[in-house]
Amino acid sequence: MKLCTTFRSGTAAVLSLFAAFILLLGASSASANELCPRGIHALQKSFDVVQGKGGLWGFLEKTGELKDKSVIGLQIDGKIQRSISMLKTQCDEGKTPDMAIYKALEDVIGDARMVFNLNDRTPSSKILEAVTQVNQKADQVLASMGN
């Protein structure tokens, strides 16, 4: 009798794991299906927050000691917008963008937004370091997209 109970609980555990696995597969494909209509829009809205503040170019223009480095900010702004546009083009062509690229771009935009949290007391070297890291990550995203 005890063997039968152990077998049932073991079978129930295996079935539970199998059901959880199926649900996870369904969730990941559902999120991939939502990537085009909602995900790209969310990326653009998040980047619009950065642009609404003048972009990284505007941020560096306002940072006295880094004004001469503002071209880097302009380049980053362009790279991020180009990446969003490339993902949107994939969607428009009926292709589902790679989720890893989407997540990487989401991280780049998040890092760009974090630069605006740096204040006047932050040393220019730290600001430049943060901007340089965003630039490198934006380059990696574009490279992974074949550009």
N, C-alpha and C positions, 0 to 999 in steps of 0.2 A: 504494500500500500504506500509506504514512504517513497519507494522508487517511482511509483506512478505520479505522485505529487511533485517530486523533483523534476521529472520529465515534463510535466505540464508547465511548471514555472519556468523551466529552461526554454521550452518552446514559446511560451508567451514572451519571454525576453527577446528571443530571436525575432519573433514577429513584430514586436515593438520597435526594435532597431531597424528592421526592414521598412516599416511604415514611416519612421522618422527620416530614413534615407530618401524614400520616395517623395516625402513632403519637401525636403531640402532641394531635391532636383527640380521639383515644380516651382519652388520659390526662386531659384536662381534663373530658370528660364523665364519666369514671369518678370523678374527684374530686368533681364536682358530685353524682353519685349517692351518694357516701359522705358528703356533707355532712350529711344528716339523721341517719342513725344514729350516725355516729362524730363528726362535726364539732361538732354541738351539745353532745354529751356532753363533748367535749374543752374547749369553751368553759366549760361549767358547772364542770368539775373545776378548771380554771385559776382561775376566779373563786372557787371554794370555798377556794383557798389564801389569797386576799385576805380572805375572810370568816372563815377560821379564825384570822386574826390580829386579828380585830375590825373588819375593813373599814377603809376610809379614815376613817370616822367615829371608830372606836376609835383609829386612829393619831393623828388630830388631837386627840382628847381627852387622849391621853398626852403631847402636845407642849405643854408649859406655855404658851408665848406664843401658841399657835394654838388653844387650847381654845375660845375664843369663835367660831372659824371652823369648828368641827366639824360644824355643820349642812350645810356644803358637802359634806363627806365623806359624810354620810348621804344627801344628794341624789344624789351620784355612785353610791354603792352601789345605790340604787334604780334609777337610770337604766340601769346595766349589767344588773341582774337583769331589768328590764323588756325590754330589748333581746334578751336571751337567750330570754326567754319568748315574745316575738313571733316569733323565728326558729323556735322549737319549735312554735308554733301553725301556722306556715306548713307545716312538715313534717307535722304531724298532719293538715292539710287536704289533703295530697298535693301541695303546691306545693314546688318547689325554691327555697330562698332565693337571693338574689343573692350571688354569690361576693365581689363588691367590698364589700358590706355585712358579710359574714362576716369578711373580712380586716380591715376597719376596726374591727370590734368586738374582734377578736383583738388588734389593736394597742392599743386602749383598755385592755383587761384587762392586757396586758403593761406598759403605762405605769403602770397602777395598782399592779402588783406592784413596779415599779421604785421607787415612792415609798418603799416599806419599806426600801430600801437606803440611804436618807438617814439620817444618824445625828445624834447630839447636837451634833456640831461643824458641822453644816450650818446656815447662817443661816436663820432663820424665813422671811425673804423668799424664799429659794430654794425652800424647801419649799412655801410658798404658791403660788409661780409654777408649780411642777410640778403641784400639785393643780388649779390653775386651768386648766392646759393639758389635763389629763385631763377636767375638767368640760366644756370647750369641745368636745373630741373626742367625748365621750359625747353632747352635744347634737347634734353633726353626724350621728352615727350614727342617733339617733332621728329627726331631721329627714329623713334619707334613707329612712327606713322609713315616712315619712308620719305621724309622730307628733309 
